Amino acid sequence: MKVFVSTSTFAEYDKAPLQLLRKKGIAADLNTKKRKLSEEEIAGVLKSGKYTALIAGIEPLTSAVLNSARGLKAISRVGTGLDNVDLDAARRLGIKVFNTPDVLTDAVAELALGLMLSSLRRIALMDRKMREGRWSKEMGGLLRGKKVGIIGFGRIGRRVAELACAFGAEVFFYDMKGSSSRLAKKVSLPALLKAADIISIHSSGKSAAIAAKEFSLMKKGAVLINTSRGAAVEEKSLIKALKSGKLSFAGLDVFNSEPYKGELSRLDNTILTAHAGSYAKESRIKMELEAVENLIKGLK
């Protein structure tokens, strides 16, 4: 039995996931390109018929890819989101799909908080200017007393609420499901957008949560944080909001096109990270192990 591992890094900080596969008699081929694979690349790998299972990253596992995947029985996603997997096609083809929803909570939530703090205090901006030889003291603001609006109140959204409350922020949230919390008040999306000093996105789904209409409702000078998925924010409207001053800053870990090389990287009021929400060593090791365990269960 053989598995292909498509994540850009795997077992680099602990060999336990590979050792567990070997113990169960499963051979593994790794992604030697060390980057996100394109639809054509992952299709080319899977249509060979060599692999019974896939330990997946964020590459597009579309209906076309899955239909051409000969002999594929299971997909185990290293991560939470399944937006990149055509779940209907997988179900129709009898391919089992797993993810690791619990492991990433602290890693992503702490990155979101870090992006908030860096945006408020202009940390990354001052760092860039100092490296260019400019001594520029940028006036920022405190998280204490700020109104933090969280879009999507699942595991990660709730953890962000806990962290923000610990800093003395006032937290409220919007979620289509019937969530409740002693830490945060549930409000409508328009109410959240109008009131929030900082908006942090933690929603699932494939449609944009923030586009031109939503930006028009926001406070002037608001901060936007997105660690969920690139499609959650319409990029053209985001760039317009940043240039106009409608947004004072944006902290972004996810993009529609990755690796990202677009206009956002040329704006001073952005902080960009390379889809690294899971890249806390402790979380990464645990997540890879869980993905392997899920795969083994699924192949029984």
C-alpha positions in Angstrom: 0.0 0.0 0.0 1.3 3.5 -0.9 0.3 7.0 0.1 1.2 10.3 -1.5 1.9 13.3 0.8 1.1 16.5 -1.0 1.8 19.0 1.8 4.8 21.3 1.1 6.4 20.1 4.4 5.8 16.8 6.2 7.6 15.2 9.2 10.3 17.8 9.1 10.2 18.5 12.8 9.4 15.0 14.0 9.6 11.7 12.0 6.8 10.1 14.0 4.2 10.5 11.3 6.4 8.7 8.7 7.4 6.1 11.3 3.7 5.3 12.1 3.0 4.8 8.4 5.9 2.5 8.0 4.8 0.5 11.1 1.5 -0.1 9.4 3.1 -1.2 6.2 2.3 1.9 4.3 5.0 3.5 2.0 5.0 7.2 1.5 6.1 9.5 -1.3 6.6 13.1 -0.4 6.0 16.3 -2.3 9.5 17.1 -3.6 8.5 20.5 -5.0 8.1 21.9 -1.5 5.2 24.1 -2.5 1.4 24.0 -3.2 0.8 21.7 -6.2 -1.4 22.9 -9.0 -4.6 21.1 -10.1 -2.7 19.7 -13.1 0.2 18.5 -10.9 -1.9 16.7 -8.3 -4.0 15.2 -11.1 -0.9 13.9 -12.7 0.3 12.2 -9.5 -3.0 10.6 -8.6 -4.0 9.3 -12.1 -0.9 7.1 -12.1 -2.8 4.6 -9.9 0.2 4.1 -7.6 -1.5 5.6 -4.5 -4.3 4.2 -2.4 -4.5 7.3 -0.3 -3.5 11.0 -0.2 -2.3 13.0 2.8 -3.5 16.3 1.5 -2.5 20.0 1.8 -4.4 22.9 0.1 -4.0 21.8 -3.5 -7.3 21.9 -5.5 -8.8 18.4 -5.3 -11.6 19.1 -7.8 -14.1 16.8 -9.4 -11.8 16.4 -12.4 -8.8 15.5 -10.2 -10.8 12.9 -8.2 -12.4 11.4 -11.2 -9.0 10.8 -12.7 -7.5 9.4 -9.5 -7.2 5.7 -10.1 -7.5 3.5 -7.0 -7.7 6.4 -4.5 -9.7 5.3 -1.4 -9.0 8.0 1.2 -7.9 11.6 1.6 -6.6 12.8 4.9 -6.3 16.6 5.1 -3.5 18.0 7.2 -5.6 20.9 8.5 -9.1 22.0 9.1 -10.5 23.5 5.9 -12.0 21.3 3.2 -12.8 24.0 0.7 -10.2 22.7 -1.7 -11.9 19.2 -1.8 -14.9 18.5 -3.9 -16.8 16.6 -1.2 -19.7 15.7 -3.5 -17.3 14.1 -6.0 -15.5 12.2 -3.2 -18.8 10.9 -1.8 -19.9 9.8 -5.2 -16.6 8.0 -5.9 -16.5 6.4 -2.5 -13.4 8.2 -1.4 -13.3 8.8 2.4 -12.3 12.3 3.5 -10.8 13.3 6.9 -9.5 16.5 8.4 -7.9 17.6 11.7 -10.3 20.2 13.1 -9.2 20.4 16.7 -5.4 20.6 16.4 -5.0 24.0 14.8 -7.2 26.0 17.2 -4.4 27.6 19.3 -1.9 28.0 16.4 -4.3 29.9 14.1 -5.9 31.9 17.0 -2.5 33.1 18.2 -1.4 34.1 14.7 -4.7 36.1 14.4 -3.9 37.8 17.7 -0.3 38.5 16.6 -1.6 40.1 13.4 -3.9 42.3 15.5 -1.2 43.5 17.8 1.3 44.1 14.9 -1.4 46.0 13.0 -2.3 48.1 16.0 1.2 49.0 17.0 2.6 49.1 13.4 5.3 46.6 14.4 6.0 45.2 10.9 5.8 48.7 9.3 8.4 50.1 11.7 10.6 47.0 11.2 10.5 47.5 7.4 11.4 51.2 7.7 14.3 50.6 10.1 15.8 48.0 7.6 15.6 50.8 5.0 17.5 53.1 7.3 14.5 55.1 8.4 13.9 55.8 12.1 10.2 56.4 12.1 8.1 56.2 15.3 4.6 55.2 14.2 1.7 56.0 16.4 -0.5 53.0 17.1 -3.2 51.9 19.5 -4.0 49.5 22.3 -6.0 46.3 22.0 -7.4 47.1 25.5 -10.8 48.8 25.0 -11.1 48.0 21.3 -14.2 46.5 19.9 -13.3 43.2 18.2 -15.8 41.6 15.8 -15.3 38.0 15.0 -17.0 36.5 11.8 -17.4 32.8 12.3 -17.5 31.5 15.9 -16.3 27.9 15.8 -13.3 26.6 17.7 -10.8 29.1 16.4 -13.2 32.1 16.6 -14.0 31.2 20.2 -10.3 31.0 21.1 -9.6 34.4 19.5 -12.4 35.8 21.7 -10.8 34.4 24.8 -7.4 35.9 23.9 -8.9 39.3 23.0 -10.9 39.4 26.2 -7.7 38.7 28.2 -6.3 41.9 26.7 -9.3 43.8 27.8 -11.1 44.1 24.4 -14.9 44.1 24.0 -15.8 41.1 21.8 -18.8 40.3 19.7 -19.4 37.9 16.9 -21.5 37.0 13.9 -22.2 33.3 13.1 -25.0 31.8 11.0 -25.3 29.0 13.4 -26.9 29.3 16.9 -23.7 29.9 18.8 -23.6 31.5 22.3 -20.8 32.6 24.5 -20.3 34.2 27.9 -17.3 36.1 26.5 -18.9 37.6 23.4 -22.3 38.9 22.3 -23.9 37.6 19.1 -24.9 40.4 16.6 -25.9 40.7 13.0 -23.2 41.0 10.3 -24.1 44.7 9.5 -24.0 45.6 13.2 -20.6 43.9 13.6 -19.2 45.7 10.6 -20.4 49.1 11.8 -19.2 48.8 15.4 -15.9 46.9 15.2 -12.5 48.5 15.4 -10.9 45.1 14.5 -12.6 42.4 12.4 -11.2 38.9 12.4 -12.5 36.4 9.9 -12.8 32.7 10.9 -15.7 31.6 8.7 -15.9 28.5 6.4 -17.6 28.3 3.0 -16.6 29.3 -0.5 -18.3 32.7 -1.0 -16.8 36.0 0.0 -17.8 37.2 3.5 -16.3 40.7 2.9 -16.8 42.6 -0.4 -17.6 46.2 -1.5 -20.9 46.3 0.4 -19.3 45.1 3.7 -16.4 47.5 3.4 -18.8 50.4 3.0 -20.3 49.6 6.4 -17.0 49.5 8.3 -15.7 52.2 10.6 -13.1 54.4 9.0 -9.7 53.2 10.2 -10.8 49.7 11.1 -8.3 46.8 11.1 -9.1 43.6 9.1 -7.6 40.2 10.0 -8.0 37.1 7.8 -6.5 33.7 8.8 -9.4 31.6 7.4 -9.4 31.4 3.6 -8.4 33.7 0.8 -11.9 33.7 -0.8 -13.4 35.2 2.3 -12.3 38.7 1.2 -12.7 40.2 -2.3 -9.2 41.4 -3.0 -10.0 44.4 -5.3 -12.4 45.9 -2.7 -9.8 45.2 0.0 -7.1 47.1 -1.9 -9.4 50.0 -2.5 -10.3 50.1 1.2 -6.6 50.1 2.2 -5.7 52.8 -0.2 -8.6 55.1 0.7 -8.0 54.8 4.5 -11.3 53.0 5.1 -9.1 50.3 6.6 -6.0 51.4 8.5 -4.4 48.0 8.3 -5.0 44.4 7.2 -3.2 41.3 8.5 -3.6 38.5 6.0 -2.4 34.9 6.1 -4.5 33.5 3.2 -4.9 34.6 -0.4 -7.0 33.6 -3.5 -3.8 32.9 -5.4 -0.8 31.3 -3.5 2.1 31.8 -3.4 0.9 35.5 -3.3 2.7 38.1 -5.4 0.0 40.7 -5.9 -0.6 44.4 -5.1 -1.2 43.8 -1.4 2.5 43.1 -1.0 3.3 46.7 -2.2 1.1 48.5 0.4 2.6 49.8 3.6 -0.5 49.1 5.6 -0.6 45.3 5.2 1.1 42.5 7.1 1.3 39.3 5.0 2.2 35.8 6.1 2.6 32.8 3.9 -0.5 30.7 4.9 1.3 29.8 8.0 -1.5 29.5 10.5 -0.6 25.9 11.2 3.1 26.5 11.4 3.6 26.3 15.1 5.9 23.4 15.7 3.8 21.8 18.4 0.6 22.0 16.4 2.2 20.9 13.2 3.6 17.7 14.7 0.3 16.9 16.4 -1.7 17.7 13.2 0.5 15.4 11.0 0.2 12.6 13.4 -3.6 12.9 13.6 -3.8 13.0 9.8 -1.9 9.7 9.6 -4.0 8.2 12.3 -7.2 9.2 10.4 -5.8 7.7 7.3 -5.0 4.4 8.9 -8.5 4.2 10.4 -10.0 5.0 7.0 -8.1 2.3 5.2 -9.1 -0.5 7.6 
